Amino acid sequence: MSGTWGKVGQRALLVAALLVSPACISAGGTSGAGAVSGALGSPISLSIGYQPYYTQSWSGVAMRGKEFWRKYLPKGSTVNFQVGLQGAVIVNQLVAGKQQIGYMGDMPSLVATSKRGTRDLRIVATLGIARDQCNVVLAKKGAPDFASPEEAVKWMGGKTIATPTGSCTDRFTQSVFKELSVKPSAYLNQSIEVISSNFENDRIDGATVWEPIASRLVNRGLAKRVATGAAFDESDAGFLVMSKELIDKRPDIVDAYLKAELEAQQWVANPANAMELARMAVNQTEGYTVEDMWDSMFEQTGDGNDVSNRMPFIIDDQVQELIKNSWSFLNQVKVIPEPQPIDGIVQDDIARKVLADTGAKFPIEVKALPKSDFKK
């Protein structure tokens, strides 16, 4: 394995995001780079955490690369985008008051909103909801050619399977194994780096990972994609999280930024921008090729799932149900102590107003594309 892949894989371990230690969180509230100040309409300096290593949050990649925010924030405003190589980085920065906005998957987003005793954070918009962004089941390269996703998952009974415990992949894997009565001989909590190494050395039979990691492993011939959430109607989501302080003190900034986010999502969903988006993602990460990135968002995988990411922008009924189920899972695995979502963790009233004011037609959908559309 290359040194770059080891570095990226280790840092990409999402389970760390779910086990955020209070000892790592400053009690200083909103001091420092994340402090909110200024009168309505005045320029602001924003610190934003985002995850280019998680395909579903790529509106953040587009926002950084295309700078849509310049069109909407008060003149003179500045935005500092900070790469979160894992969810823990963004969760810690948000809770410590060093960032005001975060682009994250559903699990770290919910963990962040559960820290209200330290800092009040709210989910303000949906980055997307999908069935094959975090729910990707891989089998070792020597596995049989399966007739169906169900057959592939059943094959994993009595086998050695790995995934980061407490992550969106863990939630999906446990759900599908229960549905099909599959009992692996070993169900291992492993980082993406270890999973990659173990596939290469034939030490595991299967694993569940997220994009773009899945595409990278498949493109290097280390594993075979055998199932996704499309076959089991299981979804995952990404969210835009903001501090309640920003929402309360600078609603003008929240409104402006959400208008920019809306435009970023529309840009991502335009197939004419697919190659540019993939190249942006490569430029904002390490260890991936343009093909890895393009495949992770746009490849037609043959599982009957022609929509790689559905973007409702607001927190609609489907997303609300996912939040409820995901919170319950995090409670069951003892990551979040409260059995029910904390009141008010979703605050999408400004997003709903922005959507209504623009007259934009949502949800928009990122469509899977034929591989012939990929141009090196």
N, C-alpha and C positions, 0 to 999 in steps of 0.2 A: 504493500500500500504506500502511497505517496505521503510525504510529511504534511502536505496541504490538506489532503483528505482527512488525516488523523486529527489535525487541528480543528477543521470545520466540524467533523462529526462529533468530537468531544463537546464542543461548544453548543452544538445543536440539541443537546439533551433537554427536552421539554419537561421531563419529570422534575427537574430542579426548579422549574417555575412554579410548580405546584406545592413545593415544600419550602416556601419562603420563610426564613427564620426571622423572628422579631429582632434578634441580635444584629441582623444585617440592616435594619431599618432605623434611620435617624428619627429621633423624637422631636426634631426641630421644626416640624410642620412645614410651612411653605417658605422657609428661608432659602436663600441661594438662587440658583439659576431658574428655578421653577416659580419664583414668587410672581404674583399677579399684581399689576399696578397700572395706573393711568386712568384718565377720565374716558368716558364713552367717546369713541371716534378718534382717540389719540393712537399713535403708533404703539406697537407692542413687540416684545422679543419673546418668541415661543421656542421651547425646547420640546422636541417630539421624538419619541422612541418608535421604531418600526422594525418589522421582521422581513427582510428580503429573502430569508431562508425558509419562509413559509408562503407558498404560492398564493393562498387565498387572501393574503393581506397585501397583494401587489398594487392596489390603488395607492399605497404609500410609496412604492417604487416609482410609479408614474408621477405622484405629487412632487417627489424630490427631483426627478429628472426633468419634468416639464414645467415645474414651478407655477402651477395653476393658482397657488395662493397669492401670488403677486397681483393678480387681477382683482382680488376681493378684499384683502386686508388693507387697513389704512396705510397710505403712503408713508414710507420710512420704517415700516415694520421689518423685522428680521425673523428668520426661521432656521433653527439649527436641528437638522435631522441626525439622529444618533442610532446607529445600527444596533439592534438587539439580537445577538447571536443565539440567544435563548430567551424564553419568556421571563425567566427570573430577573434578567437585567432590566427589562422594562418595568416589571412589577416593582422591583426595589426602587427604581428611580422615581416612579410615580408616587409610591407610598412615602418616600423620603422627601417629596416636594421638590425634586430636581427636574422633573418634567411635568408639563401640564396635559399632554396628549399622548396616547399610546395606541398603536396598531397591534392587535394581538389575536391569537386563536381564542376559542371559547373557554377553554380551561383556565389559562392564566388570567383572562378577563374576569372570570367569576371569582378567582382567588383574590384579585386586586380589589374587587368591590366588597369582599368580605372583611377587609381591613379597616372598616370605618372608624374603629376606635383610635386609629393612628392617623388616617387621612381618608376623607370622604371622596370616593371616586364613583363615577356613574357611566353606564353604557349609553352612548348618545346616538349611535348609528350602527347599522350592520354593514360589514365589508363584503359579506357573501355567505351563502349557505349552499353546501354541496354534498355530494355523496362519494366523491373520489379524490378529495384533497387530503383528508387525514385518514380515510378508511381504505388503505391500500394493502392488500394481503399479498405477500411474496412467498414463493417456494424456492428451495435451492435449485441450482441450475440443472441438476440431474433428476429432478422430479418428473413424474410422468406428464404427458399431455392430457389434461383433464377435459371431460366432456362438458362440464358446467362448473360455475363457481361453487355450488353446493358440494359437488363431488370433490373439489379441491380442498374445501374446508374439512369435510369428513375424513379425507386422507390424513389430516393432521392429528387425528386421534392416535394416541400412543407414540407420537413424535415429539421432538424437542422444538419448542416454539419460543420466540422472544419478542418483547416489546417494552418500551419504557413504562413502568408501572405508574398509574395515576394520570396518564395522558389521554388525549382523545383516541389514540390508537388502542390503548388498554380498554377503554370504555366499549369501543366497537368490537374488539376481539372477544371480550367476555360475553357480550350480548349475543354474538353469532354462535359462539361455542355452546352457550346455553340453549339457544334455539334448536341447534342440530344435535344436541347431546354429545358433543365432542369433548373428550378428556385427553389432553396431551400427557405424555409421560413426564414432561417437565415444561413448566411455564415460567420463563426466566425474565427477570427485570434487567434489561441490558440497554446501554446507551447505543446511539446510532453508530458510533465508532466501533464498538464491540460487535454489534450486529453485522456490520460490513465485513469486519475481519473474519467473523465466524462463517459467513457465507463463503468467503474466499477460501477458507480452510476446511469447508465441509463439516463444521461442528454443530450447525443447527439445520433443522429441516424447513423452517418457515419463520416468518416475522411479519408484523404489521407496522408500517411506517407511513409518513406523510410526504407530500410533495414539497420541494422538488427532489427529495432524497430518493423516493421510489424510482423516478426516471433515471437518476444517476446510476443507481445500482443495476437497473435493467440494461441501460445502454452500455455498461461495462461488462455485461455478460456474467455478473455475479449472482443474479437471481432472475426468477420468472414472475411476472405479474399474473396472478391466478384468480383474484377476486377483488371487488370493491364494494362499497356500500350500496351501489346501484342494484346489486342482486338481492339485497336484503332490506331495501328502503330505509337505510340508516344514514343520517346526515351529520355533518359537523358544520361549524360556523366560525367566522372571524368578526371581531367587533372593534369599533372605535370607542376608546375610553377617554373621558376627560375629568379633570378635577372639578368638584362642586364649587370650589372657590372661583375658578374661571367662569363657570356657568353663571354664578350669582353676581360677580363683580364686573364681568365683561361679556354680557350676552351679545353685544355687537360683534365681538371677535368670534364667538361660537357660531353665530349666524353666518358671518363671512367665511369662516373656515369650512363650514358644512356646504356652502355653495361651491367652494373650490373642490371639496371631496366629491360632490355630486358630479362635477365636470370630469374629475379624474376617473370615476367609475364608468362614466359614459365613454371616455377615451379608451379605457382598458377593454371594454366590451366591443369596440369597433374592430372587426377582423383585419382591417387595413393597417392597424397598428401592431399586429401580433409580432412581427419580426423586431420592430423597434423596442417593444416592451421586453422581449427576451434578451436583447442586447443590453438594455438598461439593467436588467436583473443580474446579468453577468458582471457588468461594471460595478455593481454595488455589493458583490459577494466575492468569495474566493473558492476556487476548486471546482467550478461548474463550467460546462460548455454552453454555447448558445442553443445547441440541440437539446441538452438536458432541460434547459429553461423553457424552450418552446414546447417540448413534449409534456412537461409538467402541467401546463395550462391548456394546451390546445389539441394534443394528440387524440385521435379517435382510437380508443383502446379495444373496441369490439365487444364491450359489455352492454351495449344498448343505451348507454348514457351519452346523449348528444349535447347535454348542457354541463359544462365543467364548473361553472359558478353562477348561481342565481343571486342577483343583487337587488333586494327589496328596499335597501337604503334605511328604511325605518325598521322597528322591531315588530314585525307582523305576527300573526297567530302561529305560523309554523316556527318562527324563531323563538317566540315565547315558550312554546312547548319544549323546544330543544333546551332552552335555559333551565326550565324546570327539571327535566330529566338529567341534565348534566350536573346540576347542583346536587340532586339526590345521589348521583354516583360519587361525587367528591365527598359528600357526607359519609357515605358507606365505606369509602376507603380512608376515612379519617383525615382528610385534607382540610375540610371546612367543618367546623363544629355544629353550625346551625342546620337543622334538618330541612328547613324551607328557605328559599331565597329571602334575603333581607329586604324589607319594604323599600321601594323606591330605587333599587339598583339600576333599573331602566328609566332613563329620562330622555325620551326622544321627541319631546314636544317641539323643540326648535327644528329638528330634522323634518318633522311632519309639516311645519309651516314653510320651510324652505322648499320642500317638494311641491306643496300646494301653490306657492307663489311662482315657482318657475314653470309650472304646468308640464313638467317632465313626465314622460310615461315610464312608470316603474311597476313591477321589477323589470330590470334589463337582464339579459342573459349573455354570458360568455359562451359561445358555441364552439363545440369541437370542430376541428378543421381537418381536411384530408392532408396526409403527409406531403403531398405534392406542393402544398402552399409553403412549406418550409424552404427557405432559400439561404444557403450558407453565405 
